């Protein structure tokens, strides 16, 4: 039970923030589908976009949640929560390893997890704690992508098993799930590599800015 609470603590800032950020992106694309009409009140996506803008500041802004996960949750009890997440992801990796078409996803997810752990280690060893957290927001972004990739792999396992059972009415549904998982692994998950590299390097581009310098930005 204690281990599950640790995992919940780690996932809480992700659950609060990642959907608020990327569901808004989905909402934006919905408006694009409708063109100029998408921003009129004849369609609900305009209202949904206005409403969803508030999600970024509910129960702590994106930046606050980033500081929480990188400065506290990822490092608490010597990384115990991340270890629980690793064990849970490994269960899914083991389930997917021998299924057709999922091997590359397994490798990619395992590599992403290793980079996340290496990034946390680099931050925890930093001498300047403020600098170490200067890029916490993009770390939260990357952690969210990692967790969503894990969720997609779980769905891909279920879809593959479902296809193997050969129930014809569900075939299109399962193939759609596999296609969506592949999209995320090919288009979205690779994006975290550059973000994590910035965090691990303790990049100070933003941290070094003085208040008067923002005038020229």
C-alpha positions, 0 to 999 in steps of 0.5 A: 500500500505504501508503494502505491501511495508513492506512485500516486504522489509521483503521478499527481502533478502529471495527472493535474498538468499534462492533460490540461496542456495537451488536451488544449492542443487537441482542442486547438486542432479541432478548431483547425478542422472546422477552419474559421467556423471553429472559432464561432459560437455555432460550434462547441469547440470555441467554448471548450477552448475558452473553458480549457484555458482555465485548466492550466491554473487549477490547483497549481500552474504548470510551472508549480507542478513542474517544481513539485515533481522534479524538486520533491516527488522524483527525489523523495525517499531516494527516488522510491516513487520513481522505482515503483513507476519503473517496476510498473512499467517493467510489468507492461514491457514484459507483457508486450515483449513477445507480441508482434509489432510491439518490440520497438515500442518496448525498446523506445519506452525502456530507453525513455525511462532510462533517460528520465532516471539519468536526468533525475540523478543529474539534478539531484547531484547539482550543487545549485538547487535553484539552477537544478530546477530552472527547467522543471517545467519541461521535465514535467512535460517529458514525464507526462509523455513517458507515462502516456507512452506507458498507457499506450503500450498497455492499450497496444497489448490489449489490442494485440491480444484482442486481434489474436482472438479474431472477433471481427466486429472489434477489428477496426477498433483494435487496429485504431488503438495500435495505430494511435499507439504507433503515432505517439511512439513515432511522433510524440515520445521522441520529443522528450529526448531534447527536453531531458537533455536540457534538464540534465545539462543544468542549462541556465539560458532562462535562469541567467536572465535578469528582469531588465533583460526581458524588455528586449525579448 
